[in-house]
C-alpha cells in the first residue's frame, strides 16, 4: 500500500508539472527589446520612438518605456508633457495604467523618470507591488521597447542583461563605432542573455550602412567571440530634423520619406527575427524582466 501511495503521489506531481508547463507554453509573454548606444547624440531616442510606432503600425501591440534617466526626452519629440511617471507608481499614488500615455497606432508610452532608479532600492514588499503593477501589461502587449541612457553605466548595463534582445545604435563616425563596440563588449562580458543587433544611423548611402555594420560584426566576432546581427540602417534625411523641430515623429510627419522607409524595413526585420523565426528565443515576460533588472542594478 505504501508503494502504491508513493506511485500515486509521483503521478500527481508529474501531472501537475505537465499542466504547469502547458500553461507557461500557452502564455503570451511580452518581449523586451533594449535600445542603447555607446555615446549620446547618435539619434537613439528618435529611432526608439519611431521604431515603436513602426512596430505598432505593423500590428504588433507595443509599449515604449522611456528609461533614459539622465535625459528622458521621448515626450519632447512627441510634443507632450507627461503629468505622471513611474515614480508615482513606486510611491503608490498611481497605477501603471494611469501613467501610460496613449500614442498613434495604439502605441503605449511609459514615462520612466526617476522611478527606474528607485526600483533598485525598494523594500521587497514594495517592489513586489510595483512589479505586480507592471505585470498587468504582460500579455496585453507583444513588445516592450526600452530607450535607455547612453554609455556603459551600471544602470544601462543592467537593462542590457535583463532584456530579451539588444539593439545598439551607432553612426559611421569612428568614435561612435568605438563606443558601440565598447557597449557590445560590456554586455557580452557580463553574459547578456539577449541577441545583439546593430543599427547604423545617419549614413550617407546604403553601402555605408552595410560596411559599418559588417565592420562591427567582424570585430565583435574576432575579439569577443560574440555574434552581432545587422538589423538595418538609417540614411541621413532632412525630414528627421524637420520632424524633431516640429515635435513630431518623422514616421507620422513624413510617412513617404527615406527615413520612414528605413525604419519600416528595420521593423519588418524585427518581426522576422523576434516573432516569426522558429529559432527565436522565448520572451521572458515583464515580471521576469523587472525582477532581473532590479537584481542587476543592486
Secondary structure, DSSP 8 states (H G I E B T S, - for coil): -HHHHHHHHHHHHHHHHHHHHHHHHH----EEEEEEESSSSSSHHHHHHHHHHHHHHTT--EEEEE--SSS--HHHHHT---S--HHHHHTTSS-HHHH-EE-GGG-EEEE-TTHHHHHTT--HHHHHHHHHHHHTTBTTBSEEEEEEEES--HHHHHHHHHSSEEEEEEESSHHHHHHHHHHHHHHHHTT-SSEEEEEEEEESSHHHHHHHHHHHHHHHHHHH---EEEEEEEE--HHHHHHHHTT--HHHHTTTSHHHHHHHHHHHHHIIIIII-TTS-----HHHHHHHHHHHH-
